[in-house]
Amino acid sequence: MSNFVNDQIIDQIVMDVDDMSDVQVAKALSKENLIKVSRYTGAENNGAGPMDWARSVLVEQMFEERLV
């Protein structure tokens, strides 16, 4: 079930991550998520490029951080 406030938070995070360069995305990833992204095989994120997947991982990370 969707929550209006959570949807607004996600939308803002997506816009923020979209405005970041690839280097900024890599620097913003936690150590754990950076390792996760470094193991990219192409099967993740429906075969999108590694930086697209890194952006998706960062959005999830930032959302979790915002909720804490």
DOFIDO-140610 format. One record per atom (N, C-alpha, C): residue in one letter; residue number from 1; x, z, y; atom name. Coordinates in steps of 0.001 Angstrom, whole numbers, plus 500000, padded with zeros to 6 digits. Layout:
// residues N
<rec residuo="A" num="NUM" xx="X" zz="Z" yy="Y" atomo="CA"/>
...
***
This chain:
// residues 68
<rec residuo="M" num="1" xx="500836" zz="500000" yy="498830" atomo="N"/>
<rec residuo="M" num="1" xx="500000" zz="500000" yy="500000" atomo="CA"/>
<rec residuo="M" num="1" xx="500891" zz="500000" yy="501248" atomo="C"/>
<rec residuo="S" num="2" xx="500541" zz="499197" yy="502172" atomo="N"/>
<rec residuo="S" num="2" xx="501325" zz="499052" yy="503386" atomo="CA"/>
<rec residuo="S" num="2" xx="500951" zz="500128" yy="504400" atomo="C"/>
<rec residuo="N" num="3" xx="501932" zz="500506" yy="505191" atomo="N"/>
<rec residuo="N" num="3" xx="501731" zz="501486" yy="506236" atomo="CA"/>
<rec residuo="N" num="3" xx="502148" zz="500823" yy="507547" atomo="C"/>
<rec residuo="F" num="4" xx="501283" zz="500871" yy="508548" atomo="N"/>
<rec residuo="F" num="4" xx="501532" zz="500176" yy="509813" atomo="CA"/>
<rec residuo="F" num="4" xx="502859" zz="500595" yy="510452" atomo="C"/>
<rec residuo="V" num="5" xx="503137" zz="501875" yy="510462" atomo="N"/>
<rec residuo="V" num="5" xx="504373" zz="502371" yy="511088" atomo="CA"/>
<rec residuo="V" num="5" xx="505595" zz="501873" yy="510308" atomo="C"/>
<rec residuo="N" num="6" xx="505524" zz="501957" yy="508972" atomo="N"/>
<rec residuo="N" num="6" xx="506639" zz="501465" yy="508156" atomo="CA"/>
<rec residuo="N" num="6" xx="506849" zz="499973" yy="508356" atomo="C"/>
<rec residuo="D" num="7" xx="505757" zz="499225" yy="508483" atomo="N"/>
<rec residuo="D" num="7" xx="505865" zz="497782" yy="508730" atomo="CA"/>
<rec residuo="D" num="7" xx="506570" zz="497503" yy="510055" atomo="C"/>
<rec residuo="Q" num="8" xx="506257" zz="498290" yy="511063" atomo="N"/>
<rec residuo="Q" num="8" xx="506919" zz="498136" yy="512358" atomo="CA"/>
<rec residuo="Q" num="8" xx="508410" zz="498458" yy="512254" atomo="C"/>
<rec residuo="I" num="9" xx="508735" zz="499492" yy="511508" atomo="N"/>
<rec residuo="I" num="9" xx="510140" zz="499879" yy="511320" atomo="CA"/>
<rec residuo="I" num="9" xx="510892" zz="498756" yy="510618" atomo="C"/>
<rec residuo="I" num="10" xx="510322" zz="498242" yy="509531" atomo="N"/>
<rec residuo="I" num="10" xx="510970" zz="497159" yy="508780" atomo="CA"/>
<rec residuo="I" num="10" xx="511150" zz="495932" yy="509663" atomo="C"/>
<rec residuo="D" num="11" xx="510103" zz="495572" yy="510421" atomo="N"/>
<rec residuo="D" num="11" xx="510196" zz="494395" yy="511294" atomo="CA"/>
<rec residuo="D" num="11" xx="511342" zz="494540" yy="512295" atomo="C"/>
<rec residuo="Q" num="12" xx="511481" zz="495735" yy="512875" atomo="N"/>
<rec residuo="Q" num="12" xx="512560" zz="495955" yy="513841" atomo="CA"/>
<rec residuo="Q" num="12" xx="513928" zz="495887" yy="513164" atomo="C"/>
<rec residuo="I" num="13" xx="514036" zz="496467" yy="511974" atomo="N"/>
<rec residuo="I" num="13" xx="515306" zz="496434" yy="511245" atomo="CA"/>
<rec residuo="I" num="13" xx="515674" zz="495000" yy="510894" atomo="C"/>
<rec residuo="V" num="14" xx="514706" zz="494217" yy="510430" atomo="N"/>
<rec residuo="V" num="14" xx="514973" zz="492813" yy="510088" atomo="CA"/>
<rec residuo="V" num="14" xx="515476" zz="492054" yy="511310" atomo="C"/>
<rec residuo="M" num="15" xx="514853" zz="492271" yy="512455" atomo="N"/>
<rec residuo="M" num="15" xx="515308" zz="491599" yy="513676" atomo="CA"/>
<rec residuo="M" num="15" xx="516722" zz="492039" yy="514054" atomo="C"/>
<rec residuo="D" num="16" xx="517001" zz="493341" yy="513926" atomo="N"/>
<rec residuo="D" num="16" xx="518334" zz="493851" yy="514244" atomo="CA"/>
<rec residuo="D" num="16" xx="519389" zz="493239" yy="513323" atomo="C"/>
<rec residuo="V" num="17" xx="519100" zz="493178" yy="512032" atomo="N"/>
<rec residuo="V" num="17" xx="520060" zz="492627" yy="511067" atomo="CA"/>
<rec residuo="V" num="17" xx="520234" zz="491126" yy="511297" atomo="C"/>
<rec residuo="D" num="18" xx="519158" zz="490430" yy="511630" atomo="N"/>
<rec residuo="D" num="18" xx="519259" zz="488996" yy="511907" atomo="CA"/>
<rec residuo="D" num="18" xx="520165" zz="488710" yy="513103" atomo="C"/>
<rec residuo="D" num="19" xx="520210" zz="489635" yy="514053" atomo="N"/>
<rec residuo="D" num="19" xx="521047" zz="489461" yy="515240" atomo="CA"/>
<rec residuo="D" num="19" xx="522521" zz="489769" yy="514975" atomo="C"/>
<rec residuo="M" num="20" xx="522833" zz="490357" yy="513811" atomo="N"/>
<rec residuo="M" num="20" xx="524217" zz="490728" yy="513488" atomo="CA"/>
<rec residuo="M" num="20" xx="524992" zz="489539" yy="512938" atomo="C"/>
<rec residuo="S" num="21" xx="526284" zz="489535" yy="513225" atomo="N"/>
<rec residuo="S" num="21" xx="527171" zz="488541" yy="512608" atomo="CA"/>
<rec residuo="S" num="21" xx="527446" zz="488969" yy="511172" atomo="C"/>
<rec residuo="D" num="22" xx="528038" zz="488070" yy="510395" atomo="N"/>
<rec residuo="D" num="22" xx="528376" zz="488404" yy="509013" atomo="CA"/>
<rec residuo="D" num="22" xx="529323" zz="489602" yy="508951" atomo="C"/>
<rec residuo="V" num="23" xx="530269" zz="489657" yy="509860" atomo="N"/>
<rec residuo="V" num="23" xx="531234" zz="490767" yy="509887" atomo="CA"/>
<rec residuo="V" num="23" xx="530523" zz="492077" yy="510213" atomo="C"/>
<rec residuo="Q" num="24" xx="529608" zz="492049" yy="511155" atomo="N"/>
<rec residuo="Q" num="24" xx="528868" zz="493261" yy="511508" atomo="CA"/>
<rec residuo="Q" num="24" xx="528025" zz="493747" yy="510326" atomo="C"/>
<rec residuo="V" num="25" xx="527443" zz="492801" yy="509579" atomo="N"/>
<rec residuo="V" num="25" xx="526655" zz="493171" yy="508397" atomo="CA"/>
<rec residuo="V" num="25" xx="527557" zz="493864" yy="507386" atomo="C"/>
<rec residuo="A" num="26" xx="528714" zz="493268" yy="507101" atomo="N"/>
<rec residuo="A" num="26" xx="529635" zz="493846" yy="506123" atomo="CA"/>
<rec residuo="A" num="26" xx="530100" zz="495230" yy="506556" atomo="C"/>
<rec residuo="K" num="27" xx="530370" zz="495416" yy="507846" atomo="N"/>
<rec residuo="K" num="27" xx="530818" zz="496716" yy="508343" atomo="CA"/>
<rec residuo="K" num="27" xx="529714" zz="497766" yy="508286" atomo="C"/>
<rec residuo="A" num="28" xx="528461" zz="497335" yy="508410" atomo="N"/>
<rec residuo="A" num="28" xx="527342" zz="498277" yy="508432" atomo="CA"/>
<rec residuo="A" num="28" xx="526925" zz="498738" yy="507040" atomo="C"/>
<rec residuo="L" num="29" xx="527316" zz="497991" yy="506013" atomo="N"/>
<rec residuo="L" num="29" xx="526947" zz="498377" yy="504648" atomo="CA"/>
<rec residuo="L" num="29" xx="527665" zz="499663" yy="504241" atomo="C"/>
<rec residuo="S" num="30" xx="526958" zz="500511" yy="503529" atomo="N"/>
<rec residuo="S" num="30" xx="527594" zz="501703" yy="502983" atomo="CA"/>
<rec residuo="S" num="30" xx="528615" zz="501257" yy="501933" atomo="C"/>
<rec residuo="K" num="31" xx="529525" zz="502151" yy="501590" atomo="N"/>
<rec residuo="K" num="31" xx="530545" zz="501813" yy="500585" atomo="CA"/>
<rec residuo="K" num="31" xx="529885" zz="501379" yy="499281" atomo="C"/>
<rec residuo="E" num="32" xx="528875" zz="502117" yy="498867" atomo="N"/>
<rec residuo="E" num="32" xx="528164" zz="501803" yy="497620" atomo="CA"/>
<rec residuo="E" num="32" xx="527531" zz="500402" yy="497682" atomo="C"/>
<rec residuo="N" num="33" xx="526878" zz="500090" yy="498798" atomo="N"/>
<rec residuo="N" num="33" xx="526234" zz="498786" yy="498927" atomo="CA"/>
<rec residuo="N" num="33" xx="527244" zz="497659" yy="499128" atomo="C"/>
<rec residuo="L" num="34" xx="528365" zz="497947" yy="499752" atomo="N"/>
<rec residuo="L" num="34" xx="529409" zz="496942" yy="499892" atomo="CA"/>
<rec residuo="L" num="34" xx="529963" zz="496557" yy="498522" atomo="C"/>
<rec residuo="I" num="35" xx="530148" zz="497544" yy="497673" atomo="N"/>
<rec residuo="I" num="35" xx="530595" zz="497269" yy="496303" atomo="CA"/>
<rec residuo="I" num="35" xx="529538" zz="496455" yy="495567" atomo="C"/>
<rec residuo="K" num="36" xx="528274" zz="496835" yy="495736" atomo="N"/>
<rec residuo="K" num="36" xx="527165" zz="496108" yy="495109" atomo="CA"/>
<rec residuo="K" num="36" xx="527168" zz="494643" yy="495538" atomo="C"/>
<rec residuo="V" num="37" xx="527329" zz="494397" yy="496823" atomo="N"/>
<rec residuo="V" num="37" xx="527325" zz="493028" yy="497348" atomo="CA"/>
<rec residuo="V" num="37" xx="528562" zz="492264" yy="496886" atomo="C"/>
<rec residuo="S" num="38" xx="529684" zz="492950" yy="496747" atomo="N"/>
<rec residuo="S" num="38" xx="530920" zz="492271" yy="496330" atomo="CA"/>
<rec residuo="S" num="38" xx="530825" zz="491758" yy="494899" atomo="C"/>
<rec residuo="R" num="39" xx="529881" zz="492280" yy="494139" atomo="N"/>
<rec residuo="R" num="39" xx="529689" zz="491840" yy="492751" atomo="CA"/>
<rec residuo="R" num="39" xx="528632" zz="490743" yy="492644" atomo="C"/>
<rec residuo="Y" num="40" xx="528327" zz="490099" yy="493749" atomo="N"/>
<rec residuo="Y" num="40" xx="527325" zz="489034" yy="493799" atomo="CA"/>
<rec residuo="Y" num="40" xx="527655" zz="487932" yy="492798" atomo="C"/>
<rec residuo="T" num="41" xx="526650" zz="487536" yy="492007" atomo="N"/>
<rec residuo="T" num="41" xx="526851" zz="486483" yy="491003" atomo="CA"/>
<rec residuo="T" num="41" xx="526012" zz="485248" yy="491262" atomo="C"/>
<rec residuo="G" num="42" xx="525086" zz="485310" yy="492188" atomo="N"/>
<rec residuo="G" num="42" xx="524199" zz="484187" yy="492462" atomo="CA"/>
<rec residuo="G" num="42" xx="522811" zz="484404" yy="491884" atomo="C"/>
<rec residuo="A" num="43" xx="522689" zz="485310" yy="490942" atomo="N"/>
<rec residuo="A" num="43" xx="521382" zz="485584" yy="490336" atomo="CA"/>
<rec residuo="A" num="43" xx="520527" zz="486483" yy="491231" atomo="C"/>
<rec residuo="E" num="44" xx="521182" zz="487199" yy="492125" atomo="N"/>
<rec residuo="E" num="44" xx="520483" zz="488109" yy="493024" atomo="CA"/>
<rec residuo="E" num="44" xx="519793" zz="487311" yy="494125" atomo="C"/>
<rec residuo="N" num="45" xx="518698" zz="487836" yy="494611" atomo="N"/>
<rec residuo="N" num="45" xx="518022" zz="487279" yy="495777" atomo="CA"/>
<rec residuo="N" num="45" xx="517644" zz="485817" yy="495580" atomo="C"/>
<rec residuo="N" num="46" xx="517240" zz="485475" yy="494378" atomo="N"/>
<rec residuo="N" num="46" xx="516802" zz="484120" yy="494045" atomo="CA"/>
<rec residuo="N" num="46" xx="517871" zz="483068" yy="494317" atomo="C"/>
<rec residuo="G" num="47" xx="519115" zz="483429" yy="494126" atomo="N"/>
<rec residuo="G" num="47" xx="520211" zz="482480" yy="494269" atomo="CA"/>
<rec residuo="G" num="47" xx="520632" zz="482186" yy="495701" atomo="C"/>
<rec residuo="A" num="48" xx="520103" zz="482928" yy="496664" atomo="N"/>
<rec residuo="A" num="48" xx="520525" zz="482737" yy="498057" atomo="CA"/>
<rec residuo="A" num="48" xx="521998" zz="483105" yy="498182" atomo="C"/>
<rec residuo="G" num="49" xx="522618" zz="482699" yy="499248" atomo="N"/>
<rec residuo="G" num="49" xx="524035" zz="482969" yy="499448" atomo="CA"/>
<rec residuo="G" num="49" xx="524349" zz="484444" yy="499505" atomo="C"/>
<rec residuo="P" num="50" xx="525619" zz="484789" yy="499336" atomo="N"/>
<rec residuo="P" num="50" xx="525999" zz="486202" yy="499310" atomo="CA"/>
<rec residuo="P" num="50" xx="525699" zz="486950" yy="500613" atomo="C"/>
<rec residuo="M" num="51" xx="525823" zz="486300" yy="501741" atomo="N"/>
<rec residuo="M" num="51" xx="525544" zz="486999" yy="502998" atomo="CA"/>
<rec residuo="M" num="51" xx="524045" zz="487193" yy="503193" atomo="C"/>
<rec residuo="D" num="52" xx="523236" zz="486273" yy="502679" atomo="N"/>
<rec residuo="D" num="52" xx="521784" zz="486483" yy="502730" atomo="CA"/>
<rec residuo="D" num="52" xx="521417" zz="487707" yy="501906" atomo="C"/>
<rec residuo="W" num="53" xx="522058" zz="487829" yy="500750" atomo="N"/>
<rec residuo="W" num="53" xx="521795" zz="488992" yy="499903" atomo="CA"/>
<rec residuo="W" num="53" xx="522309" zz="490263" yy="500576" atomo="C"/>
<rec residuo="A" num="54" xx="523480" zz="490178" yy="501214" atomo="N"/>
<rec residuo="A" num="54" xx="524031" zz="491339" yy="501923" atomo="CA"/>
<rec residuo="A" num="54" xx="523074" zz="491790" yy="503024" atomo="C"/>
<rec residuo="R" num="55" xx="522471" zz="490851" yy="503711" atomo="N"/>
<rec residuo="R" num="55" xx="521509" zz="491195" yy="504762" atomo="CA"/>
<rec residuo="R" num="55" xx="520286" zz="491903" yy="504171" atomo="C"/>
<rec residuo="S" num="56" xx="519812" zz="491429" yy="503025" atomo="N"/>
<rec residuo="S" num="56" xx="518672" zz="492067" yy="502363" atomo="CA"/>
<rec residuo="S" num="56" xx="519012" zz="493496" yy="501947" atomo="C"/>
<rec residuo="V" num="57" xx="520206" zz="493668" yy="501412" atomo="N"/>
<rec residuo="V" num="57" xx="520656" zz="495001" yy="501002" atomo="CA"/>
<rec residuo="V" num="57" xx="520773" zz="495912" yy="502226" atomo="C"/>
<rec residuo="L" num="58" xx="521290" zz="495372" yy="503321" atomo="N"/>
<rec residuo="L" num="58" xx="521436" zz="496173" yy="504540" atomo="CA"/>
<rec residuo="L" num="58" xx="520076" zz="496577" yy="505098" atomo="C"/>
<rec residuo="V" num="59" xx="519103" zz="495681" yy="505052" atomo="N"/>
<rec residuo="V" num="59" xx="517755" zz="496033" yy="505525" atomo="CA"/>
<rec residuo="V" num="59" xx="517215" zz="497203" yy="504713" atomo="C"/>
<rec residuo="E" num="60" xx="517365" zz="497146" yy="503402" atomo="N"/>
<rec residuo="E" num="60" xx="516907" zz="498245" yy="502548" atomo="CA"/>
<rec residuo="E" num="60" xx="517641" zz="499540" yy="502887" atomo="C"/>
<rec residuo="Q" num="61" xx="518957" zz="499433" yy="503078" atomo="N"/>
<rec residuo="Q" num="61" xx="519768" zz="500611" yy="503400" atomo="CA"/>
<rec residuo="Q" num="61" xx="519323" zz="501233" yy="504719" atomo="C"/>
<rec residuo="M" num="62" xx="519156" zz="500396" yy="505729" atomo="N"/>
<rec residuo="M" num="62" xx="518784" zz="500906" yy="507046" atomo="CA"/>
<rec residuo="M" num="62" xx="517382" zz="501516" yy="507035" atomo="C"/>
<rec residuo="F" num="63" xx="516472" zz="500934" yy="506257" atomo="N"/>
<rec residuo="F" num="63" xx="515121" zz="501488" yy="506155" atomo="CA"/>
<rec residuo="F" num="63" xx="515166" zz="502875" yy="505515" atomo="C"/>
<rec residuo="E" num="64" xx="515935" zz="502995" yy="504436" atomo="N"/>
<rec residuo="E" num="64" xx="516063" zz="504293" yy="503775" atomo="CA"/>
<rec residuo="E" num="64" xx="516684" zz="505325" yy="504713" atomo="C"/>
<rec residuo="E" num="65" xx="517702" zz="504908" yy="505473" atomo="N"/>
<rec residuo="E" num="65" xx="518342" zz="505818" yy="506421" atomo="CA"/>
<rec residuo="E" num="65" xx="517370" zz="506253" yy="507515" atomo="C"/>
<rec residuo="R" num="66" xx="516544" zz="505338" yy="507945" atomo="N"/>
<rec residuo="R" num="66" xx="515590" zz="505642" yy="509023" atomo="CA"/>
<rec residuo="R" num="66" xx="514525" zz="506642" yy="508567" atomo="C"/>
<rec residuo="L" num="67" xx="514187" zz="506585" yy="507281" atomo="N"/>
<rec residuo="L" num="67" xx="513152" zz="507479" yy="506765" atomo="CA"/>
<rec residuo="L" num="67" xx="513653" zz="508897" yy="506520" atomo="C"/>
<rec residuo="V" num="68" xx="514956" zz="509055" yy="506434" atomo="N"/>
<rec residuo="V" num="68" xx="515517" zz="510379" yy="506134" atomo="CA"/>
<rec residuo="V" num="68" xx="515567" zz="511231" yy="507373" atomo="C"/>
***
